Amino acid sequence: MSKSFRFVLFCAGIMMFASCKNFQAKEEYFTVNPNPLEAEGGQVTYTVTGTFPKKTFIKKVVCVATPELRWEGGSVKGEPVTLQGEKIQANNQVIAWKEGGSFTYNGSFKYQPEMAKSELWVTFEATKKGKPIEVEPVHIADGVLATAELYSETAKGANTAGSKDAFQRIIDKNQEANIMFVIQQANVRSSETNSDAVKALKESLKNFAADTKNYAINNVTVSAYASPDGGVKLNDKLASQRESNAVKYVKNEVKKAKADAAIESEYTAQDWKGFESLVSQSSLQDKDLILRVLSMYDDPEKREAEIKNLSAVYKDLASDILPLLRKARLTLNYQVIGRSDEEIQEAYKTDASVLSVEELLYAATLTQDKAAKKDIYTTASKNYPNDYRAFNNLGEIAYKDGDLATAEANFKKALAINADAPEVNTNMGLLCLAQSKPADAQTYFAKGGQSSENNEALGNMYIAQGQYERALSALKGSNTNGEALAMIMTKDYAGAQKVLANVKNADGNTAYLAAVAAARTNDAAAVAQNLKKAVSLDSSLKAKAQNDREFAQFQEAVEAL
């Protein structure tokens, strides 16, 4: 090969190398917002702006630039952008040779926990005249702030919704019986005092008087009535006499029963209210006509006259309605006295089967011992397997203990019995958040609206969705980790620190959030103090802190853990 030919090849190689070498990407060409990246609402959203300086983008080059988030064991690529030199005939964004140019593109990655310790790169596929050019990838950002994703942890410390008992130690009750009268008469007939209802009332009066431990008689009331027919003057006298005779009868029965019961009485001369009610409930053919008359006239005599004018209807009234209004209603008002707290506790120890479900659920509120509560709810679930409340409360205990599998099993049992129980749906929503399933949580929260804890629980879901202001509103005043996290995400670090100092059942996550708030206010001493406390309460937080970009500037505190 001649020397001259070698020289030509050498020069051509130099020119090709120079041409290829001129096309390269450098880290300083790129800016990323935010930097570091940040997970919000389950997404890591980013904006990359690239700028090729003048005389760097070769005229005949096509370049596909792709963002790629890399971590140990994995990576994910974003949407690419295609750029071209000014001599390429295509529809991509052109970067001029002489002036250079900029490009911007937005994208997002679905958050994965491994992304906390990661790097954002831009990779390139470039060609010149259809031939590939090797362009080295460029590192443009480090890590992902994942503080918002702590919603799954704050949900574990949220206030759950317990199922309440309906136990009442003293229950007000009443028992009624009617003494019926013949038209225009006021004497109490033996046929009436021997009716099943009157006999039952007298028997109760006797039994309650004898059993003062379980029953207390308040009083017996007598309400006497006359039907609207017959005129006001006659009916006033008649109703008064019926009241008097019925009271005498009741006084005698109270005395026989040896009961300590006051007797109260009243009478109604013309029972228009009762008349209207009976007509409304009847199957009378012209009842609407009768009711119209009642609405048109207030004067009792006018009402009676107009109704009597309805001759065909009045016959049915006289036989089916009016006799039912000639009465004295006897009402025994009494209280059922249930077991005392001590009696319930003793019964549970000796024979829990004698206790009602309400008494069992109430018994659990009489102790602060978690194991004892669990035992009582377990007994209630076995004795009353068709009542969802014991299962919900067992799930609540397991949830607070961090046993999510047992909690889920019990919540599902409760929902199988009552799918619409608001407190169970609230708890299932929290469980879904703790499992990082905010979409499932939303379905349950929609059915938990009647639960007093549902709004606070929703606040944790709003954090998961990236709706931080809305979360803050829902969590306001709860003094929970969730409220503090919402404040951190809205950059109210002082407010977050105040809430964290007042969390009722502070845990490792409480201290961890305090460390994050301290890091964002550049308080190194507080970072070290709170991280140390967090790890002492929950050793798993050590590995989290080591990978958390929140503490990138506080490696001395992290290394000391």
Secondary structure, 3 states (H helix, E strand, C coil): CCHHHHHHHHHHHHHHHHHHHHCCCCHHHEEEECCCEEEECCEEEEEEEEEECCCCCCCCEEEEEEEEEEECCEEEECCCEEEECCCCCCCCEECECCCEEEEEEEEEEECCHHHHCEEEEEEEEEEECCEEECCCCEEEEECEECHHHHHHHHHHCCCCCCCCCCCCCEEEEEEEEEEECCCCCCCCCHHHHCCHHHHHHHHHHHHHHHCCCCEEEEEEEEEEECCCCCCHHHHHHHHHHHHHHHHHHHHHHHHHHCCCCEEEEEEECCCHHHHHHHHHHCCCCCHHHHHHHHHHCCCHHHHHHHHHHCHHHHHHHHHHHHHHHCEEEEEEEEEEECCCHHHHHHHHHHHHHHCCHHHHHHHHCCCCCHHHHHHHHHHHHHHCCCCHHHHHHHHHHHHHCCCHHHHHHHHHHHHHHCCCCHHHHHHHHHHHHHCCCHHHHHHHHCCCCCCCCHHHHHHHHHHHCCCHHHHHHHHCCCCCHHHHHHHHHCCCHHHHHHHHCCCCCCCHHHHHHHHHHHHHCCCHHHHHHHHHHHHHHCCCHHHHHHHCHHHCCCHHHHHCC
